[in-house]
């Protein structure tokens, strides 16, 4: 099992584009894209905090658990 950040679902739910999210958090578009596409293996607590604030959500909304 893996824990992943579910940015794509939150972007759709909150009707936010990845480029708009880039302006709300201290990450580049490429970094956000890599997180969205699950191409990262580590994410800092600061990044998680920035995403939670930007999406105005709780951690259980941000994370998903997958079997792969």
C-alpha positions as CSV (number, residue, x, y, z in Angstrom):
1,X,0.0,0.0,0.0
2,X,1.1,3.5,-0.7
3,X,-0.1,6.9,0.6
4,X,-0.5,9.5,-2.1
5,X,-1.5,13.1,-2.4
6,X,-4.8,13.4,-4.2
7,X,-4.3,16.8,-5.8
8,X,-6.2,16.0,-9.0
9,X,-9.4,15.3,-7.1
10,X,-9.0,18.5,-5.0
11,X,-8.3,20.6,-8.1
12,X,-11.5,19.4,-9.6
13,X,-13.6,19.6,-6.4
14,X,-12.4,23.2,-5.7
15,X,-12.4,24.2,-9.4
16,X,-8.8,25.3,-9.3
17,X,-6.2,25.0,-12.1
18,X,-2.7,23.7,-11.3
19,X,-1.3,27.1,-12.5
20,X,-3.6,28.9,-9.9
21,X,-2.4,26.5,-7.2
22,X,1.2,27.4,-8.0
23,X,0.4,31.0,-7.1
24,X,-1.1,29.9,-3.7
25,X,1.7,27.7,-2.6
26,X,5.5,28.0,-2.6
27,X,6.1,25.4,-5.3
28,X,6.8,25.5,-9.0
29,X,4.3,24.2,-11.6
30,X,6.7,21.3,-12.3
31,X,6.8,20.3,-8.6
32,X,3.0,20.4,-8.4
33,X,2.6,18.4,-11.6
34,X,5.0,15.7,-10.3
35,X,2.9,15.5,-7.1
36,X,-0.3,15.4,-9.1
37,X,1.1,12.6,-11.3
38,X,2.4,10.7,-8.3
39,X,6.0,10.9,-9.5
40,X,7.3,12.0,-6.1
41,X,8.3,9.7,-3.4
42,X,8.7,12.3,-0.6
43,X,6.8,15.5,0.3
44,X,7.9,17.8,3.1
45,X,5.6,18.7,6.0
46,X,5.8,22.3,4.8
47,X,4.5,21.4,1.4
48,X,1.6,19.4,2.9
49,X,0.8,22.4,5.1
50,X,0.8,24.7,2.1
51,X,-1.5,22.4,0.2
52,X,-3.9,22.1,3.1
53,X,-4.1,25.8,3.5
54,X,-4.5,26.4,-0.3
55,X,-7.3,23.8,-0.6
56,X,-8.8,24.7,2.8
57,X,-9.2,21.0,3.5
58,X,-8.3,18.4,6.2
59,X,-5.5,15.9,5.8
60,X,-7.9,13.0,5.2
61,X,-9.1,15.0,2.1
62,X,-5.5,15.4,0.8
63,X,-4.3,11.8,1.1
64,X,-5.4,8.6,-0.4
65,X,-4.2,5.0,0.2
66,X,-3.7,2.9,-2.9
67,X,-2.8,-0.8,-3.3
68,X,-0.1,-0.1,-5.8
